Amino acid sequence: MTAVRTTSVERTAARAALAVPGVSELQPSLRQSLAEAATRVRRTLGSAAPSPETGIHAERAPRTGAWHVEVRCVLDEDRRALDTARDVRESVRSAVDAYATRHGVPGPVTVVVTITRTTGHRRSHGPSRPPGTTAP
């Protein structure tokens, strides 16, 4: 498996994850963040933003041909995290499976989704009132 194909699988997985309602962005792992920071030191100001697949790590098991994809998501608060994680897992699994099959490197696909944080404003449920009181 070449790095180019793994990168393509990661791009495919990133597009699939970002297309799921409730996913606001992908969060790089610590390893990816440190590598990006080291690269940024060498760049001039105003350089391009990190690629969206920095929140994805894909690898293929040499013996079995199975794909293992890790997805690190930042979610909007508007949707339940469990539902969104399930949708991300299924979307990424389907996209990677289709991509790998099209390019002659099929194998079982395992996807692990980690929710790193949620963003957005919490919806207000009205003013807080002491128990037993009613609205004016």
Salt bridges, closest charged atoms under 4 A:
GLU25 OE2 - ARG117 NH2 3.88
GLU36 OE2 - ARG40 NE 3.95
GLU36 OE2 - ARG43 NH1 3.10
GLU53 OE2 - ARG11 NE 3.66
GLU59 OE1 - HIS57 NE2 3.29
GLU70 OE2 - HIS68 NE2 3.51
GLU77 OE2 - ARG122 NH2 3.97
ASP78 OD1 - ARG123 NH2 3.87
ASP83 OD2 - ARG80 NE 2.98
ASP87 OD2 - ARG79 NH2 2.94
GLU90 OE2 - ARG93 NH2 2.83
